Amino acid sequence: MTVAKTDPNRPDEADGPADPRRWWALGALVVGLLVVGLDTTIINVAMPTMSDQLGASTGDLQWIADSYIVVFAALMLPAGLIGDRYGRRLFLLVGLAIFGVGSVVGALVGSVEGVIAARALMGIGGAFIMPLSLSILPSLFPAAERGKAISIWAASTALGIPLGPILGGLLLEHFWWGSVFLINIPMVALALLVCGFLLPVSRSADAPKVDVAVTVLVVAGLTTLIFALIEAPEWGWSDARVLALFGAAALLITSLVVRETRSRRPMIDLGLFRDRNFLWATIAALVPSFAIAGVLFLVPQRFQAVDGHNAFGTGLRLLPLLAGLFVASVASARLAARFGYKVVIPSGLFVLGGGLLLGSTGSVHDGYGWIACWLTVTGLGLGLSLVPAMDAFMATLAPERTGMGSALVQTLRQVAGALGVAILGSVLASAYLDRIDTTGRPGPIADAARDSIGGAAKVSGHGADPALLDSAREAFVHGMNLSLLICGVSALVLCVAVAVFLPRRTTDGAPPAPGSNEPGESRHDREGVLHS
């Protein structure tokens, strides 16, 4: 297993005098991250217009959204490995360039197939940007500042999510649908320029060579898994196609694990999971990712289908979540330095679970003030749990493994997010179907109303059948409450597990006294390298 050690001869570590340009460099990384977050949501606003002007079917629209997500998640791990081996700055710039080219293509094409291809190309670029922007931070910041830098990194990844609907709504009021792609160009150009000048050269000759067979297994396995998770709520979890996809994904991923565990020098160091610090820090990052994906899937639907807000208004109403996340992210570095990860991460998970449980008590008649309150608490919990967890697992990685390690955890977070949308979407659909009352309505109207709350709004004539619409809204909120309850309970269970199993660390960087190690404590802690 590759472990983290402080070696002043390694160029990858930020030692000696801190680079005075490091905060400007982080600002450049933030700009690049914004475009990645932005494109996870901005496309949703443009879909109705694209459907009308391009003749895109519902299936086409799903592929426009999913092509980005599938490619992005499947390629992150190979991208991180390539960055470790051949240069993190170089391939971060390559990723930004690919993302920019995809954005230009998306703005100029006039066909559904062209838009899908452009989104896939942007997914390739995003797969390099996300893990390498994180893995390059240790070469910019000393350990004392790494937590703060990661908190800003994490907040910037979330900032694009509410900005997507806000900017998308503004652009579509004045320009054509391609403007949602074109908005990326100046941001990518700025990030390319500034990152090229300010980021240090960061690569590791010690990183293992890229194994083509392993890369194929990673991409094929993750693509199949993510696609199965995306399609399962639509096709049904027991559908033969879904089961076949899950079976194929399991076979591919098992083959990958077997190959890597038998390799003398594996490309993907699965031995990292034998380190309790890395294992539990990673697990601590997955449930918040599961929860935030669920919240961002559920709440915008609530705002639009139940409360009647447009996409622009929905984006604005998500800002309390971002505000809570930003405040807690900034504070988490100081709290972790004072109290340690073993206290701060479970505390954040407790706050996260509390916010989600508050949200699960909602009703159709809740005012926005109450929703903003529990969204803020949820954001605070996210910042207090996710950011220290990311700092904790980054601290366990040897310099030559930062790209691979960060990509591995970011990939698992993407899978957790896809799983969150799939599971919670199924819970929502089942609860909605169980609760809605379509008694006395003709078959086609009843079927449309039972299909979704959007269908109920359409067949009810947006008020012509208020009883049906009220029933649909009540059913939707009931399903949303159950989904939030699952998220909240999951966060609280993980809170207890992390509090018990995450190894205790020193708070001042000094090695623990001899014989003071907890059972299973990693060599990182014994050397005093990983301090809070």
C-alpha positions in Angstrom: 0.0 0.0 0.0 1.2 3.5 -0.8 1.4 5.7 2.3 1.9 9.4 2.8 5.3 10.4 4.0 6.9 13.8 4.3 9.9 14.0 2.1 11.6 17.4 1.5 13.1 16.0 -1.7 9.7 15.5 -3.3 8.6 18.3 -5.7 5.0 17.3 -5.3 4.7 18.6 -1.7 4.3 22.2 -0.8 7.3 22.6 1.5 9.5 25.6 2.3 8.2 29.1 1.7 4.6 29.1 0.4 4.1 30.2 -3.1 2.8 33.8 -2.9 0.6 33.1 -6.0 -1.1 30.1 -4.6 -4.4 31.8 -3.8 -4.6 33.3 -7.3 -3.9 29.8 -8.6 -6.8 28.5 -6.5 -9.0 31.2 -7.9 -8.1 29.9 -11.4 -9.0 26.4 -10.4 -12.3 27.7 -9.0 -13.2 29.2 -12.4 -12.6 25.8 -14.0 -14.6 24.0 -11.4 -17.5 26.4 -11.8 -18.1 25.4 -15.5 -18.2 21.7 -14.4 -20.8 22.3 -11.8 -22.7 24.7 -14.0 -23.2 22.2 -16.7 -24.7 19.6 -14.4 -27.8 21.8 -14.1 -27.9 24.5 -16.7 -28.8 22.1 -19.5 -32.1 21.2 -17.7 -33.4 24.8 -18.2 -32.8 24.6 -21.9 -34.4 21.2 -22.5 -37.9 22.4 -23.2 -36.6 24.9 -25.8 -34.3 22.2 -27.3 -37.2 19.8 -27.5 -39.3 22.3 -29.4 -36.5 23.6 -31.8 -34.6 20.4 -32.3 -37.5 18.0 -32.2 -35.9 16.1 -29.4 -38.0 13.3 -27.8 -38.1 12.5 -24.1 -35.5 9.8 -24.7 -33.3 12.3 -26.6 -33.5 14.7 -23.8 -32.5 12.0 -21.3 -29.4 11.2 -23.4 -28.5 14.9 -23.6 -28.4 15.0 -19.8 -26.9 11.5 -19.2 -24.2 11.5 -21.8 -22.3 14.1 -19.8 -22.8 12.3 -16.5 -21.9 8.8 -17.8 -18.7 9.9 -19.5 -17.7 12.2 -16.6 -18.0 9.4 -14.0 -16.5 6.7 -16.1 -13.3 8.6 -17.1 -12.4 10.3 -13.9 -10.2 7.5 -12.5 -8.2 7.0 -15.7 -7.8 10.8 -16.0 -6.4 11.0 -12.4 -4.0 8.2 -13.2 -2.8 9.9 -16.4 -2.3 13.2 -14.5 -0.2 11.5 -11.9 2.0 9.9 -14.5 2.4 12.6 -17.1 1.6 15.8 -15.4 -1.3 17.2 -13.4 -1.1 20.7 -14.7 -0.7 19.6 -18.3 -3.7 17.3 -18.3 -5.8 19.8 -16.3 -5.2 22.2 -19.1 -6.0 19.5 -21.6 -9.3 18.9 -19.8 -10.2 22.6 -19.8 -9.4 22.7 -23.6 -11.6 19.7 -24.3 -14.4 21.1 -22.2 -14.1 24.4 -24.2 -14.2 22.6 -27.5 -17.3 20.6 -26.4 -19.0 23.9 -25.4 -18.3 25.4 -28.8 -19.6 22.3 -30.6 -22.7 22.3 -28.4 -23.5 26.0 -29.2 -23.1 25.5 -33.0 -24.6 22.2 -33.8 -28.2 22.0 -35.0 -29.1 18.3 -34.2 -29.9 16.2 -31.2 -27.0 13.8 -32.1 -24.6 16.8 -32.2 -25.7 18.0 -28.8 -25.3 14.5 -27.3 -21.8 14.3 -28.8 -20.9 17.7 -27.5 -22.1 16.8 -24.0 -20.0 13.6 -24.0 -17.0 15.7 -25.1 -17.6 18.0 -22.2 -17.8 15.0 -19.9 -14.3 14.0 -21.0 -13.0 17.4 -20.2 -14.8 17.4 -16.8 -13.3 14.0 -15.9 -9.8 15.6 -16.1 -10.7 18.9 -14.4 -12.4 17.5 -11.3 -9.8 15.1 -9.8 -6.7 16.9 -11.0 -7.8 20.3 -9.7 -8.1 18.6 -6.3 -4.9 16.6 -6.5 -2.8 19.6 -7.4 -3.6 21.4 -4.2 -0.9 19.6 -2.1 1.7 21.0 -4.4 0.3 24.6 -3.9 -0.5 24.7 -0.2 1.3 23.6 3.0 -0.6 21.2 5.3 -1.7 24.1 7.5 -3.6 25.7 4.7 -4.7 22.6 2.8 -8.0 22.3 4.7 -9.0 25.9 3.9 -8.0 25.4 0.2 -10.1 22.2 0.0 -13.1 24.0 1.6 -12.9 26.6 -1.1 -12.6 23.9 -3.7 -15.6 22.1 -2.4 -17.7 25.2 -2.2 -16.9 26.1 -5.8 -17.9 22.7 -7.0 -21.3 23.3 -5.4 -21.7 26.9 -6.5 -22.4 26.0 -10.1 -25.5 23.9 -9.2 -27.8 26.8 -8.2 -26.1 29.1 -10.7 -27.1 26.7 -13.6 -30.8 27.5 -13.4 -30.3 31.1 -12.6 -27.9 31.8 -15.5 -29.8 29.5 -17.8 -33.1 31.2 -17.2 -31.5 34.7 -17.8 -29.8 33.5 -21.0 -32.9 31.9 -22.5 -34.9 35.0 -21.9 -32.6 36.9 -24.3 -30.8 34.4 -26.5 -31.1 31.0 -28.2 -30.7 27.7 -26.5 -27.0 27.4 -27.6 -26.1 30.3 -25.3 -26.2 27.8 -22.3 -23.1 26.2 -23.9 -21.5 29.5 -25.1 -21.4 30.9 -21.5 -18.6 28.4 -20.8 -16.2 29.8 -23.3 -15.0 32.9 -21.5 -14.7 31.0 -18.2 -12.7 28.2 -19.8 -10.4 30.7 -21.6 -9.7 32.6 -18.4 -9.0 29.3 -16.5 -6.7 28.1 -19.2 -4.7 31.4 -19.2 -4.4 31.8 -15.5 -3.8 28.1 -14.7 -1.1 27.9 -17.4 0.8 30.7 -15.7 0.2 30.1 -12.0 0.0 26.3 -11.5 3.2 24.5 -10.7 4.4 21.5 -12.7 3.2 18.5 -10.7 3.8 14.9 -11.7 5.3 11.8 -10.2 7.8 9.6 -12.0 7.0 7.0 -9.3 3.4 6.7 -10.4 2.6 3.4 -12.1 2.3 3.1 -15.8 -1.2 3.3 -17.3 -2.4 -0.2 -17.9 -4.6 -0.4 -21.0 -6.5 -3.5 -19.9 -7.2 -2.0 -16.4 -8.3 1.3 -18.1 -10.8 -0.6 -20.3 -12.2 -2.5 -17.4 -12.6 0.7 -15.4 -14.3 2.6 -18.2 -16.5 -0.3 -19.2 -17.5 -1.3 -15.7 -18.3 2.3 -14.5 -20.2 3.2 -17.7 -22.3 0.1 -17.4 -23.0 0.7 -13.7 -23.9 4.4 -14.0 -26.1 3.6 -17.0 -27.9 0.9 -15.1 -28.5 3.3 -12.1 -29.8 6.0 -14.5 -32.2 3.7 -16.3 -33.4 1.6 -13.3 -36.1 4.0 -12.1 -37.5 4.3 -15.6 -37.3 0.7 -16.7 -37.9 -0.9 -13.3 -35.4 -2.4 -10.9 -36.5 -5.9 -11.8 -36.4 -5.3 -15.6 -34.3 -7.9 -17.4 -32.2 -5.2 -19.1 -31.4 -3.5 -15.7 -30.5 -6.8 -14.1 -28.3 -7.6 -17.1 -26.5 -4.3 -16.9 -25.9 -4.7 -13.1 -24.6 -8.2 -13.8 -22.2 -7.0 -16.5 -21.0 -4.2 -14.3 -20.4 -6.6 -11.4 -18.4 -8.9 -13.6 -16.3 -6.1 -15.1 -15.6 -4.5 -11.7 -14.8 -7.9 -10.1 -12.4 -8.7 -12.9 -10.7 -5.3 -12.3 -10.4 -6.0 -8.6 -9.0 -9.5 -9.1 -6.4 -8.2 -11.7 -5.3 -5.3 -9.5 -5.0 -7.3 -6.3 -2.8 -9.8 -8.0 -0.6 -7.2 -9.7 2.8 -6.5 -8.1 2.5 -2.9 -9.1 -1.2 -2.1 -9.5 -2.4 1.0 -11.4 -5.2 1.4 -8.9 -4.0 1.0 -5.3 -6.9 -0.8 -3.7 -4.7 -1.4 -0.7 -5.5 2.2 0.3 -8.8 0.9 1.7 -6.8 -1.2 4.2 -5.9 2.2 5.8 -8.7 3.0 8.2 -8.1 6.7 7.8 -8.6 6.5 4.0 -11.5 4.0 4.3 -13.6 5.9 6.8 -12.8 9.3 5.3 -14.0 8.0 2.0 -17.1 6.5 3.4 -17.8 9.8 5.2 -17.7 11.5 1.9 -20.2 9.1 0.2 -23.4 9.5 2.2 -23.3 13.4 2.0 -22.8 12.9 -1.8 -25.8 10.5 -1.8 -27.8 13.0 0.2 -27.0 16.1 -1.8 -27.8 14.4 -5.1 -31.2 13.4 -3.6 -31.9 16.9 -2.3 -31.0 18.5 -5.7 -33.2 15.9 -7.4 -36.2 16.4 -5.1 -36.3 20.1 -4.1 -36.2 21.7 -7.5 -39.2 19.5 -8.4 -40.9 20.7 -5.3 -40.3 24.3 -6.1 -41.6 24.0 -9.7 -44.3 21.4 -9.6 -45.8 22.1 -6.2 -45.0 25.7 -5.6 -45.2 26.9 -9.2 -41.8 28.6 -9.5 -39.9 28.8 -12.8 -36.3 27.6 -13.3 -34.8 31.0 -12.4 -36.8 31.2 -9.2 -35.9 27.7 -8.3 -32.2 28.5 -8.6 -32.6 31.5 -6.3 -34.4 29.4 -3.8 -31.5 26.9 -3.6 -29.1 29.6 -2.4 -29.6 28.9 1.3 -28.3 25.4 0.8 -25.2 26.9 -0.9 -24.9 29.6 1.8 -24.9 27.0 4.6 -22.3 24.9 2.7 -20.0 27.8 2.1 -20.1 29.0 5.7 -19.5 25.6 7.1 -16.8 24.8 4.5 -14.8 27.9 5.5 -15.2 27.1 9.2 -14.5 23.4 9.0 -10.8 23.9 8.5 -10.4 25.7 11.8 -12.7 23.4 13.6 -10.8 20.3 12.3 -7.5 21.9 13.3 -8.8 22.5 16.8 -10.9 19.4 17.5 -9.8 16.8 14.9 -11.6 14.9 12.2 -13.0 12.4 14.6 -15.1 15.1 16.2 -15.9 17.4 13.3 -16.9 14.8 10.7 -19.4 13.0 12.9 -20.7 16.4 14.1 -21.2 17.5 10.5 -23.1 14.2 9.7 -25.3 14.8 12.7 -26.2 18.3 11.6 -26.7 17.0 8.0 -29.0 14.3 9.3 -30.9 16.8 11.5 -31.5 19.1 8.5 -32.8 16.3 6.3 -35.1 15.0 9.0 -36.5 18.5 9.4 -37.1 18.6 5.7 -38.9 15.2 5.9 -41.6 16.8 8.1 -42.7 19.1 5.3 -46.2 19.7 3.9 -47.7 21.2 0.8 -48.5 24.4 2.8 -45.0 25.1 4.0 -43.9 28.6 3.4 -40.5 29.2 1.8 -39.1 30.4 5.1 -39.3 26.9 6.6 -37.8 25.3 3.5 -34.9 27.8 3.5 -34.3 27.0 7.2 -33.9 23.3 6.7 -31.9 23.8 3.5 -29.5 26.0 5.4 -29.1 23.4 8.2 -28.5 20.8 5.5 -25.9 22.9 3.8 -24.1 23.5 7.1 -24.0 19.7 7.7 -22.7 19.1 4.2 -19.8 21.6 4.7 -18.9 20.3 8.2 -18.9 16.6 7.0 -17.8 16.5 3.4 -15.0 19.0 3.4 -13.1 17.6 6.4 -13.6 14.1 5.0 -12.0 15.2 1.7 -9.1 16.8 3.5 -8.7 13.6 5.6 -8.4 11.2 2.7 -6.1 13.6 0.7 -3.8 13.6 3.7 -3.4 9.8 3.5 -2.1 9.9 -0.1 1.5 9.7 -1.1 2.4 12.5 -3.6 2.6 10.1 -6.6 -0.9 8.9 -5.8 -2.8 12.2 -5.3 -4.4 12.1 -8.8 -5.4 8.4 -8.6 -6.6 8.7 -5.0 -8.7 11.9 -5.5 -10.1 10.4 -8.8 -11.0 7.2 -7.0 -12.9 9.0 -4.3 -14.5 11.4 -6.7 -15.6 8.5 -8.9 -17.2 6.8 -5.8 -18.9 10.0 -5.0 -20.4 10.2 -8.5 -21.6 6.6 -8.1 -23.1 7.5 -4.7 -24.8 10.5 -6.3 -26.2 8.4 -9.2 -27.3 5.8 -6.6 -29.0 8.5 -4.6 -31.0 9.8 -7.6 -31.9 6.2 -8.6 -33.0 5.0 -5.2 -34.7 8.2 -4.0 -36.4 8.6 -7.4 -37.8 5.1 -7.1 -39.0 5.8 -3.5 -40.6 9.1 -4.7 -42.3 7.4 -7.6 -43.7 4.5 -5.5 -44.9 6.8 -2.8 -46.5 9.2 -5.3 -48.3 6.3 -7.1 -49.5 4.9 -3.8 -50.9 8.2 -2.5 -52.4 10.0 -5.5 -56.2 9.7 -5.9 -57.4 9.5 -9.5 -60.9 8.0 -8.7 -63.5 8.9 -11.2 -61.1 10.2 -13.9 -61.1 8.8 -17.4 -58.3 6.2 -18.0 -55.9 8.4 -20.1 -56.2 11.3 -17.6 -55.7 9.0 -14.6 -52.7 7.3 -16.3 -51.1 10.7 -17.0 -51.6 11.9 -13.5 -50.3 8.8 -12.0 -47.2 8.9 -14.2 -45.8 12.1 -12.6 -46.9 15.4 -10.9 -46.0 17.2 -14.2 -48.5 14.9 -16.0 -51.1 15.6 -13.3 -50.6 19.4 -13.7 -51.0 19.1 -17.5 -54.2 16.9 -17.5 -55.8 18.9 -14.8 -55.6 22.0 -17.0 -53.5 23.8 -14.5 -56.5 24.4 -12.3 -59.5 23.0 -14.2 -59.4 19.9 -11.9 -58.1 21.3 -8.6 -58.9 18.2 -6.6 -56.6 16.1 -8.8 -53.9 18.7 -8.7 -54.1 19.0 -4.9 -53.9 15.2 -4.6 -50.9 15.1 -6.9 -49.1 17.8 -4.9 -49.8 16.0 -1.6 -48.6 12.7 -3.0 -45.4 14.3 -4.3 -44.6 15.9 -0.9 -45.3 12.6 0.8 -42.8 10.8 -1.5 -40.3 13.6 -1.0 -40.6 13.3 2.8 -39.9 9.6 2.7 -36.9 10.2 0.5 -35.5 12.8 2.8 -36.2 10.6 5.8 -34.0 7.9 4.2 -31.2 10.4 3.6 -31.4 11.7 7.2 -31.4 8.3 8.8 -28.4 7.3 6.6 -26.5 10.4 7.7 -27.2 9.7 11.4 -26.2 6.0 11.1 -22.9 7.0 9.4 -22.4 9.6 12.1 -22.2 6.9 14.7 -20.1 4.6 12.6 -17.5 7.3 11.8 -17.4 8.4 15.4 -16.5 4.8 16.4 -14.2 3.7 13.6 -12.4 6.7 12.3 -8.9 6.6 14.0 -8.1 9.3 16.5 -5.5 11.8 15.4 -3.3 14.2 17.2 -4.2 17.9 17.0 -0.8 19.4 17.1 1.1 17.3 14.6 3.3 15.6 17.2 3.5 11.8 17.2 1.3 10.1 19.8 3.1 8.7 22.8 4.5 5.2 22.4 1.9 2.6 22.8 -1.0 5.0 22.5 -2.1 3.9 19.1 -5.7 2.6 18.8 -6.1 -0.9 17.3 -6.0 -0.6 13.5 -4.5 2.9 13.6 -2.5 3.5 10.4 1.2 4.1 10.1 0.3 7.6 9.0 -0.9 8.4 12.5 2.1 6.7 14.2 4.4 8.9 12.2 2.4 12.0 13.2 2.0 12.9 9.5 -1.8 13.0 9.6 -2.8 15.6 12.1 -6.0 17.6 12.2 
